Amino acid sequence: MQQSGYRALRHVLFRLDPEIAHNISLYLLAVAPKLKPVRHWLTHLFDYNDSRLVTSVFGLRFVNPVGIAAGYDKNAIAIDGLAILGAGYVEVGTITPSSQHGNQRPRIFRLSEDSALINRMGFPNHGMETVAPRLAKPRSIRLGLNIGKGSDTALEQSVSDYTKMIARLQHLVDYLVVNISSPNTPGLRALQGRELLDRFLLPVMELHSEVCPDRPLLVKISPDITISDLDNLLDIVIRRGVSGLIATNSSLSRGGLSDPRHIEKGGLSGRPLHDRSNSIIRHIYRQTDGHLPIIGVGGIDNARAALEKIRSGASLVQVYTGLVYRGPGLIRQIKLGIVNELDRLGVDSVEDIVGVSI
């Protein structure tokens, strides 16, 4: 879909409540692959591959480094449609053991002046037993699963939620993500603290070693974490054998925003997170000498932003809010931009530019 075409559609969608508009988009993406003419048309519009985009990270091969961030397809209903848009992988979730409705609506807000969103969703999802059969369908695209604690689970018992889902769902996905950084589940970010994180990760990684040692397990972190807390976190995740980090989740910071809706409570995502997430990615990359793989997310709405994440140290990147504002052609545009940069530099692989700005 050309940018001008999406602008017309966006004009219609942006007249709707953001959550309703998103659900309509997901429904269309879920239906599209089932209709052969539509599938062929979308493939013609969005399909773009180049061997220089292939990347291997934490033992997995990805056809390209551009993926869909968790939160976009919470319940794994539109994986095939997102694959048609050219994503190299899709991360579904956040999933909890039991279904839950999340927080009261309205709970998503567009900050159009800032190319941002604020959400206070609270992990609404269908629950692991409902989602499991959807994950089990055969498909060629890489699949990640983002898991979180239930809203009714006390923080001190939260490890049971995560281990339950790892044991039940690990064989259905390519990698797992422990979400301990959402700002919309009260107390959850406390698990990023040194003592709580160490106690939390011990049983999680013991189970991981027992049931799925070859399945990468990552931790998703907050953009609001201090550098000292980040260094403590790095010490723990490396010692416990975590496969990588996702940097970063949404933010509680509201600095530098123009849109009057910035007063809404919840996690901020989109362009305002770009610089902060890059700073965290660079710090992780420097502190670990590039040995701890990073998935970069936050403010990617064009090829330049994706390249900055990669140069900062991210082996893979993810989009979400950028899709809302730039449309389904964003992934193709990013991939073309990366290849053009590789041509300019005269290098053979996107892997060659990971961390070059450090």
N, C-alpha and C positions, 0 to 999 in steps of 0.2 A: 504494500500500500504506500503510495507516494505521500510525502509529508503534507502536501496540500489536502489530499483526501482525508488523512487522519484529522487535520485541523477542523474540517467540517464535521466529522463524527464526534470529535472532542467537544465541539460547541454544543452538540445535543447531550452528550453524556454529562457534561459539566453543569447542565441544568437540573440534573437529578442528584439526590442524596449520594454522596461518594460510595457508601457501602452498596447501595442498590446498583449504581453504575458498575461497580467492580463485579458484582454477582452476575450482571448481564454479560459482561465481557467474558467471565469464566464460563458461563453457560455456552456462549458462542464458540469458545475455544474447545469445549468438551464435545460439541456437536460436529464441528467442522471436519474432523478426521473421518467421521462416519459417512460423509457424503463425498463420493469419489470425485465429482467435478470440482467441488469446493476444495478438496484436499489437493488436487492437481494445480488448481489456480494459486492457492496459497504457497505451495511448494515452488511454483514458478516465480512468485514474487519475492520469496524470502530465502530460498535455498542458495547458500554460498559456502563453498568449502575450499580450503587451501591447505596443503600438507604442512605448511609452515606454522599453522595454527595448532597443530596437534601438540599436546603437552602431557607429560606424565608426572604425577604428584601423588605422594603417599601410596605408591604401588599401583595406581590406577591410570589408565590411558584415557584422555579426554580428546574428542575430535576438535574441540576448540575451547578456549578458556572462559567463555562468557556463559554464565548460568543465571537461573532464576532464583532469587533469594526466598528464603522461608517467609511465609506470610502471604505470598501471592496466591498460591494454591494450597490452602491449609489442609484440604481434605482429599487431595490426590484425585481430583475429578477431571483435570484438564492437562494431564502430563503429555499426552500425544499431541494435543493442539499446540502446546508450548514448544514441543520438539519441532513442529513444522515451522515455527517462527525462527528456527536456527539455533536454539539454545544448545550448548554443549552438555548441559546437565540441568536437572531440576531438583531443587531442595524443597520437599513438601513439609507441611506442619506450620506451626508447632502443634504436635499431637500430645494428648494427655491420656492416661489409662482409661478413663471414662469420658463419655461425651459431656460437654458443658456449653452453656449459652454465652459465657463471657459477660462483659459489663453491659450496662444499660445503653441503649441507643439514644441519640446519635453518638457515635464513638470514633468516627473518622472525619477529619476536617482538612480541606484543601487550603493551603497557603499559596495561592497562585502567584502572588507578587514575589515569593521567595522560591518558587519551583519546589515546594516542600509539602509534606503531609504531617499531620499530627494524628496519632491513633491511640486509643485506650481500649483496645479490643478485649484484652484479658484472656487470651487463648481460647476463643470459641472454636470448637471442633467436634467431629462426630465420634471421637473415641477410637482407641486402637483396634478393637475388634471389627468395627465397621470399615475402617480404612484398610485393614490388612488385605482383604481380597482385591482391592484396587491396586495395591502395591505388587501383588503377586502376578498380575497380567504380564505376559512376555512383551518386552520392548527393547529397542536397541540403545536408547539414551541412558546415560548414567543418572542414577537416582540417589539423592540424599534424603535422610529423614531427620527432622529437627524435633526433639522431644523436650517436654517441660513437665513441671509438677502440676497436679490438679489444684484448683482453687481452694478446695476443702482440706487439702493435705497440709498439716503443720510442717513448718520448715525443718524441724528436727527429724521428721519422718520422711522427708522428701526423697531421700535416696531410694526408698522402696519403689516409688513411682518410676524413677529412671531405670532401675535394674529390671523391673517388671517388663518395661517396654523394650529394653535391649534384648532380653531373653525371648520375647514374643515375636519381635519384628526384624531382628538383625539380618536374618537370612533372605529377606525380601528386598533389601536395598544394597547399594554399593558402599555407602558410608553413613555414619551416624553423627549427629550433632547434639551435644548437651547444652541446652539453653539455660544459662543461669544469669542472664543479663537483661531480660525484658524488664522495662520500668513499670509495667502494668499489672504485675503480680506482686502484691505487697510482701516485702521482705526478701524477695528472690535474689536480689543483687548482693545480699549479705553473704551468699555462698561464694562470692569472689574473694572474700577476705581470707587471709592466710590460714588461720586455724580451721575455720569451717570448711574451706576448700580442700585442705589436706584430708580432713576426716571424711568429707563427702566423696572425694575421688578414690580413696582406698578401696571401699567395697565395689564401686563402679568399675574400676580397672581390674580388680580381682575377677569379677564376673566376666568382663570383657576377655581377659586372658583365658578363661575357662571355656566360654561358649563361642567366641568369634575373634580369636587373636589376629586373624588376617583381615578383619573388617576395620578400616580406619575409623577412629573415634576422635572427634574434634570438640573443642569448647568454644562457644560464642561469647565474646566479651563486650563490655560496655564502652562507648566512647567517652564516658564521664569518669572513667577510672583514672586515679592519679598515677604518676610515673612510678612512685615508690610502691604502690600497690600492684602495679603492673609487673614490676621486677619481682616482687614476691610471688605473684601468680606464675610467672615464667619459671621460677625455680621449682615450683610444685608440679606444674604440668609436665615439665621435662623429667623430673624425678619419677613421676607416676607413669610415664610412658604414653602420654597423650600424643595423638598422631599429628595434630595441627591446631591452629586457631582460626576463627572467623572474626575479622575486625572490620566493622563493628556493628553492634545493634543500634537501635534508635536512642535518642538523647533526651535528657530532661533540660538541657541548656536552651536558652532562648536568646542568646546574644546576637545582635546584628540583624534581627528580623524586621521586616517592614509591614507584613500583612497583619491587619488588626486581629485576625483569628489566632495569633500566636499566644494569646492568653489562655487558650484551651489547655486542659491538663492532658498529659499523655506523652508518648514518645515521638520525638521529631525525627523525620527521615527526609532524604532528598539532598538538594544541592548544598544547604548550609552545613552538612556533615562532611563535605568533601575534604577540606583541609585537616580537620581533626582526625578523621580516620586515617588519612595518609600519614600524619605525624605518628600515630600509634603503630601503623604498619612498619614505618622506617625504624622505629625504636625496637620493635620485636626482631626485625631482620638483623639489625646491628648487634643486639644483645645475644642473639643465637647464632651469629655468623652465617645466617641464611639456612641453617639446618632444620629449623622448625617451619614446615609449610604453612602458608598464610593464604586464606581466601579473603580478598578485599571487597568490602561493600560499604556504600555510603556516598551518595552524590554523583553516581555515574549516569550521566545523561547525554554523553557524546563520546566519540573515540578518544579525544584528548584526555578526558577524565579517566577513562579506562587505562590508557597508557600511563598516566601518572601513578595510578595504583600499582601497575605492574612494575614500573621503574622503582617504585618505593619498596618493593619486595614481595608483592602478591603474585603467587603462581597462577591463581584463578581469581576471577572477579564475578560479582553478582549484581543484577539490576532488579529494581522493583519500582520505586517512585519514578524513575526515569521513564519507564514504560507508560505510566499514567500520563505524563506530560508530553512525551515524544512519540508515543505510539508503537505499534508492533514492528515497524521497520528499524527500530533502534538497534537491535542485535546485529542485523546485517550491516548497518552503518558502522558499528563498532568494529566488527571483523574486517571490513574493508579498510577502515582507518589503521588498524594494526598492521595489516599486510602492506599498506602503503608506507608505513613507517619502517617496516623491515626492509622494503625495497630501498628506501632512502639511505638506510644504514648499511645495506649490503650484507645482512645477516640472514641465516637460513632458518631460524626458528624463534618463536616467541619466547622460548626458554632462555634465549641468549640475552634478553633485555630485562630479565627479572632482577631487581635490586641494583640496576646500574647507576641510579642516582644517589646511592648511599655513599 
